[in-house]
Amino acid sequence: MKQIYIAAGCFWGAEKYFSLLKGVIRTEVGYANGRTERPSYEDVRYHETGHAETVLIEYDPAVISLAFLLDLYYEAIDPTSLNRQGHDAGIQYRTGIYYTDKADQEIIAESLKGLEAKIGKAAAIECKPLENFYTAEAYHQKYLDKNPGGYCHIGPSLFDRARKAEDTNLAGSSKEKAAPGLTGSA
């Protein structure tokens, strides 16, 4: 199993989105790459701790590659928006890819390069090693499963896209890579 940490704005919808992908084994929401230890949601929201709302994604690289996971990530965010996704604004809602395996850095850099060529400008997505990660409070975990009507900047069509997505670049995959008509950012 492998891990990657993804900041995609509010972590409620991002966690739900990534949890639906084939090959994702586990997700957990928390606060990453900030200046304080063990922050609470209130600390992150009101006390400028520098943390980003982040999703820890554990995945099986035999089922889903990091490159494919990142392509799906880009579809769920506005990659040009700095410190904002949907109606949520502030540094805690920034976008970022935080890695723990140095070998992932090259894959991420290549992926971001491809994204920037596609959108024609620099992406507002941090790419850094994970400095720290603190698990968010229990009520934030699987929030949209517990509160189906909860706010989310990721729309239902993207949740459906995640359920159907399959990485056809991996050996043994025979299904279509992408659902037709569902590309681009949210």
Buried (B, 14 or more C-beta within 10 A) or exposed (E): EBBBBBBBBBBBBBBBBBBBBBBBBEBBBBBBBBEBEEBBBEBBBEEBBBBBBBBBBBBEEEBBBBBBBBBBBBBBBBBBBEBBBBEBEBBBBBBBBBBEEEEBBEBBEEBBEBBBEEBEEEBBBBBBEBEBBBEBEEEBBBBBEEEEEEEBBBBEEBBEBBEBBBBEEBEEBEEEEBBEEBEEBB
